[in-house]
């Protein structure tokens, strides 16, 4: 019996967007699926905000095709199934937290219970506090409660943990994982690359309005992020630089620092050619290194 992959919750197909003489998006394509966190990464001005605006129906594409939950992003029926947490949001400061979240719940046909919204966002103890009296981090968590109060099938989170301390950030990550486990699809933009690494199953990197990388998170490390090797060695850095897989070599006193991928053959050769080698340390490349490599090559 043939099984079919679930339809994407949102999709851009060869989308182009222009602002007068500026080309903001150059024919980009992407998909967001249920139960998946898609991290959209890129430097300032790379096109992230424009791509999200098009998916949300806030901006029409000049060329290409856009789908949101199988329909037009500007349709009310589609928007009722979407939650959004923007980077900057103005909310009534004189309303209490419980009143504020309840007001937004009333806009949805099948909202999440108020207590569940507050508990999942970690703001239940703040229910009777006025929104304007909260700290920036507390307001951010209330905004998260509002974003997911309608039981969205698709949730857009734009820099969701800005202003949060480490404990609050970890709590929000756990809440995001719970939503994903419930089948919610999430589009995440963040400047905290460790956040994308902790949450995302798939990563798209934009640079100058183009997709320069798109794939599962695991695929980024071996291909784009060389591992770092440190050791105490008598070998010449010029000699080591010529070895296959070695991208960069630096010497500091008795120590060598290498960037290499694949790293295993390089480590084996170091041990074979320098019997006196000491203090060997190998560290895996992460998403931060991959991101820097990708955007540098694209630029």
N, C-alpha and C positions, 0 to 999 in steps of 0.2 A: 504494500500500500504506500503510495507516494505521499509524503508530507510536505507542506508548504511553509516557508518561513513567514512569520507574522509580518503584516504590512507595517511600514514605518509610521511613527506618529507624526513626524514632520520630515519634509524632504525639500531640498533645493536641487534643481536640475539646470546646470549651465546658466546660472543666474548672473546677470550683469546689472550693475547700478552705477549711474553717473550723477555727479553733482556739478552741473555746468561743465566746466572743462576738465574736471577731475574724475577719473575712473576709480570708483571705490571698490567695486568687485569685478573681477575679470573671469566670468564664466565659471563660478565655483559650484560644486555639487557636494552634497552631504546628506546623511540620513540619521534620524534618531529613532531608536527602537524601544519597545517596552522593556522595563526592567534593566535599563542601561543608563550609565552616566557617560555622556559625551562631553569631554572637556575641549573647549574651543580656546586655543592659546594663540598669542601673537603680541607683538610689541604695540605700543600706542600708535593708532593710525593704521593698523594692519587690516582693518575691515571687520573686526569682531562685532562691534555695535551695529554696523550696517547689516550684517548677516542676520543677527537676531531680530532687528527691526523688520526685516523682510519676512522672516518666519512668523512673526507675531502679527503681520498685517499692518504695521505702523508705517511701512514704506513699500510702495509697489516696485517690483522689479522692472527695469527698462527692457530687459530681454530674459528669456528663460521661463521656467515653470516652477511654481511654488505650491506645495500641498501642506495643509495643517489638518491632521486627523481626518484625512481623506477628502478634504474640501477646501473651500476658499478661506484663507487666514482672516479675512475681514468679515466673515459670517459670525453672527452672534452664537449660533449653535456650536461652532468650533471654539470660540473664545470661552464659552462656559466650561469647557473641559480643560482649560489651561490656567496654570498659576504662574505668577511673575513676581520676582523679587529683584527690583532694580537697585543700582548702586546708590542712587540718591532718591529719597522718597519724602514728600511732605504730607504729614498726617495731622489731624486735629489734636492739638496739644491739651485741650481741656476735657477730652474724653478719657475715662478710665480704660485700662488695658482690656478688661473683659467686655466693656461696651464697644470698644473699637473693633475687636475681633468679631464680636457678634454682629455688628453692623455689616461687615463684609460677608459673613456667613449667609446673611439674608439674600445676597445676590445670586446664590447658587441653588440649583434644584435639589441636590442631595448633599448638603454640607457635612463635614466631620463634626462630631459633637464638640461643643465649646471646651469642655474639660480636656478632651483628648488633644485639641489644638494647642492649648496652653501647656499641657504636660509634655507633649512631643517637642515643643520649642523651648522647654525649660523656663517658662515664665508664669507658671501657675501661682507662685508666691507673690507675683506682681499684679494679680488680677484687679485689685482695688486701687492701684496706684494710677495717678494721672500720667498720660503718655509724655507730656512735656517735662515731667520731673525726673524722667529716667535718664540714665547715662547713655552715651552713644552706643555702647555694646548691648545694653538692655533693649534699646529701641530697635537695634538690628534683629534681635531675637523675636521681638513682637512682629516685625515685618515678615519674618520667616513664618510665624504662626498664621499670618494673614494670607501669605502666598499659597499655603497648602490647606487652607480651611475648606475649600470647595471640593476636596478629594480629586485634585487634577490628575488626568491621565498623563499630562506632560507639564513639567515644571521647569521654568527658566530661572536660574540663580546667577545673578551678576555680582561677582565679588562678594559672596554671602558672608564671609567671616571677617571682613574688614572691621577693625575696632574691637574684636573679641580677644579676651585673654586665652591662654592655652587651654584651660579647663572648659571654657564655654565653646571654644572651637572644636574640641574633641567631642563634646556633647552634640553639637550640630552635625558633625560628621556621622555620629551614630544614628541620629534622626534621619539623615539622608539615606543611610544604608537601609533603614527600616522602610522608607518609602519605596526604595528600589525593590526590596524584597516583596512588597505589595504589588509590584508590577508597574510602578510609575516610571516613565522615562524622564531623564533630567538632562538639561543642557547647562553646563557649568562654565562660566568664564572666571578666571582667577589669575592673579599675579603670584600667588603662592604655589610654586610648582610642586612642593611637597603635598599640597592639598589635592592637586590633580593626580599625583602619583598614588595617594591614599584612596581615592574614590573612583577614578575613571576606569572604565573598561576599554574605552576607545578614546583616542586623542586625534584632534585635527589641529594643525599648525597653519596659521595664515601669515602671509608676509606680502605687503603691498597689494592686497586684494586678491591674492592667489593662494590656493591650497598647496603648500609645499610638503606636507606629510599628512597621511591619513591611515590609521591602522590601530590594532590592539596595542595597549600600552607595552606589553611584553616584547613587541617587535622593535621598539625604539632602541633599547639598550645595546644589543649586540651589533646593530647596523650603524648606529650613529654616535653612540656615547662610548668612546674608548675607555678602557679601564686604566687606572693609575697604579703604577708600580714604583715603589721606593726601595732602595737597597744601598748598602755600603759595598762599593766595588772598585776594583782597580782598572776595570775596562775603560777604554776610551769612548767618550760620548760620540765622537765622529764615527767610530767603528759600529757602535750599537745603532746609530741612526740609519745605517744601511740595511739593517735586518728587515725581513718581511714582517709586516704588521706593525712596525714601530712608526708612530706618527710624529712624535716629538721627544727630544731628550734634553735634559738640563742637568748640569753638574753644580753642586754646592759643596765645596770641600771634598770630603771622601764619599759623598753620597750622590747617587744618580736618581733622577725622577723621570720616569718614562710614561708616555701615553701610548697604549698599544691595544690593538684588537685584530684578531683574537689574541688574548693575553697568554694563554697556556703555552704555546710554542716558544714565546719570548722568555717566559719564566724558565722553561726547561733549558733553553740555550744559555741564559745567564748562569744557571747552576753548573752547566757542563763546562763553560769556558772560563769561569772564575771560581776555582775550588775554595777560595778564601772569602767568598761572598757572605755577607752578614746582614742582619736587620731587614730581611725581606718582608715587604708588606704590599698586598694587592687589594685594591678597593674597586668595587664595581661602579661603572658609570650609571648615573641616574637620569631622570627626565630633565633636570636642569641642564646637565651637560649636553643632552641631545637637543634641547631647545636652542641653546646657544649655537651649536654647530649648524642646525638647520637654518636659522634665521641669518647667520653669517654667510652661509653658502648662497642663500636666495638673494640677499642684498648685493 
